[in-house]
Amino acid sequence: MRYARQELLPDFKGSSGLLASKKAAVVGVGGLGGLCTYLLAGAGVIKLNIADGDCVSLSNLHRQVLYRMHDIGHKKTEICKKAILELDDRAEVGVFPEINSGNFEEFAAGSDLVLDLSDNSATRMFISKACFARRINYIHAAVGGYRGILSAFWYADPEFIEKFGCYRCFAGLLPDLKPAGILGPAASMMASAAAMLALQVLNGNTDLKGYVQLFDLKNNTVKKLGLTKDRSCPVCGG
């Protein structure tokens, strides 16, 4: 059985049907999103939309583990979709270019979760606000240098919004993770962490609310910071 080892875990026993019924939308299929999406599909999340406007380049290969030399110059979304279908031919994978206000509705339609694995603050702010407006649960993950950030925002839960707010409430307190260097394993570690969190959210684990995780990937440590709603937040404060 495909999921036999996974379902030995008590909280994932009998979960294959539930995960197969869920739909996730992933923004960015580079160092974080490519591997994260592949891991989700492997775990049984086979309804997926993916978005990325980039093509594979040589400089991607040290950290974007889905891609190979012969993929250089080709669209990442098409290669990612092919890899997922080779893993599980039951998968339904929608492919989108870079996300904007004109196509977000179609991209997120029917999704239980949006994972924002993009690489710039403006995109993150837009996606989080769009998810909040539609009350779609949202995961943010980023990596740069030896640092990683990961958190889930349960926008479908009014109590979460009232207590913990939204991505906009805390994002101004943290720097954009865009230093010049990164090791491949750092990207893969954060991709795996994002996939692990996504699976737990989709499986209904409600013990993960209200904090952001800060990863020191050089020293292998993780700190948790509590989220707090900003009552004057222009997105959720009203």
ChimeraX attribute file (.defattr): number of C-alpha atoms within 10 A of each C-alpha:
attribute: neighborCount
match mode: 1-to-1
recipient: residues
	/A:1	4
	/A:2	10
	/A:3	15
	/A:4	11
	/A:5	10
	/A:6	15
	/A:7	14
	/A:8	11
	/A:9	11
	/A:10	9
	/A:11	13
	/A:12	17
	/A:13	13
	/A:14	15
	/A:15	18
	/A:16	18
	/A:17	10
	/A:18	14
	/A:19	21
	/A:20	16
	/A:21	13
	/A:22	18
	/A:23	21
	/A:24	28
	/A:25	25
	/A:26	25
	/A:27	28
	/A:28	26
	/A:29	27
	/A:30	28
	/A:31	28
	/A:32	30
	/A:33	31
	/A:34	29
	/A:35	26
	/A:36	27
	/A:37	31
	/A:38	24
	/A:39	19
	/A:40	22
	/A:41	26
	/A:42	16
	/A:43	19
	/A:44	22
	/A:45	25
	/A:46	25
	/A:47	21
	/A:48	25
	/A:49	24
	/A:50	29
	/A:51	23
	/A:52	22
	/A:53	14
	/A:54	16
	/A:55	16
	/A:56	21
	/A:57	16
	/A:58	13
	/A:59	9
	/A:60	17
	/A:61	18
	/A:62	15
	/A:63	19
	/A:64	22
	/A:65	17
	/A:66	19
	/A:67	24
	/A:68	15
	/A:69	11
	/A:70	9
	/A:71	16
	/A:72	16
	/A:73	12
	/A:74	14
	/A:75	16
	/A:76	27
	/A:77	26
	/A:78	17
	/A:79	19
	/A:80	23
	/A:81	23
	/A:82	14
	/A:83	18
	/A:84	24
	/A:85	17
	/A:86	11
	/A:87	13
	/A:88	15
	/A:89	11
	/A:90	14
	/A:91	19
	/A:92	17
	/A:93	22
	/A:94	16
	/A:95	19
	/A:96	19
	/A:97	16
	/A:98	16
	/A:99	19
	/A:100	13
	/A:101	9
	/A:102	8
	/A:103	12
	/A:104	16
	/A:105	14
	/A:106	12
	/A:107	24
	/A:108	22
	/A:109	14
	/A:110	14
	/A:111	17
	/A:112	18
	/A:113	27
	/A:114	27
	/A:115	25
	/A:116	25
	/A:117	27
	/A:118	25
	/A:119	19
	/A:120	12
	/A:121	15
	/A:122	9
	/A:123	17
	/A:124	20
	/A:125	16
	/A:126	16
	/A:127	24
	/A:128	26
	/A:129	19
	/A:130	19
	/A:131	23
	/A:132	22
	/A:133	13
	/A:134	14
	/A:135	19
	/A:136	22
	/A:137	23
	/A:138	28
	/A:139	23
	/A:140	20
	/A:141	23
	/A:142	24
	/A:143	28
	/A:144	19
	/A:145	17
	/A:146	19
	/A:147	21
	/A:148	22
	/A:149	22
	/A:150	21
	/A:151	24
	/A:152	25
	/A:153	30
	/A:154	26
	/A:155	21
	/A:156	18
	/A:157	12
	/A:158	12
	/A:159	11
	/A:160	16
	/A:161	20
	/A:162	15
	/A:163	14
	/A:164	22
	/A:165	26
	/A:166	28
	/A:167	25
	/A:168	20
	/A:169	20
	/A:170	17
	/A:171	13
	/A:172	10
	/A:173	8
	/A:174	8
	/A:175	8
	/A:176	14
	/A:177	17
	/A:178	15
	/A:179	11
	/A:180	7
	/A:181	9
	/A:182	16
	/A:183	14
	/A:184	15
	/A:185	16
	/A:186	22
	/A:187	28
	/A:188	21
	/A:189	19
	/A:190	26
	/A:191	28
	/A:192	19
	/A:193	18
	/A:194	30
	/A:195	24
	/A:196	15
	/A:197	18
	/A:198	25
	/A:199	19
	/A:200	16
	/A:201	22
	/A:202	20
	/A:203	16
	/A:204	12
	/A:205	13
	/A:206	10
	/A:207	8
	/A:208	15
	/A:209	16
	/A:210	20
	/A:211	17
	/A:212	20
	/A:213	16
	/A:214	18
	/A:215	21
	/A:216	16
	/A:217	20
	/A:218	11
	/A:219	9
	/A:220	8
	/A:221	9
	/A:222	13
	/A:223	11
	/A:224	14
	/A:225	11
	/A:226	11
	/A:227	19
	/A:228	16
	/A:229	20
	/A:230	19
	/A:231	14
	/A:232	10
	/A:233	15
	/A:234	11
	/A:235	19
	/A:236	20
	/A:237	15
	/A:238	8
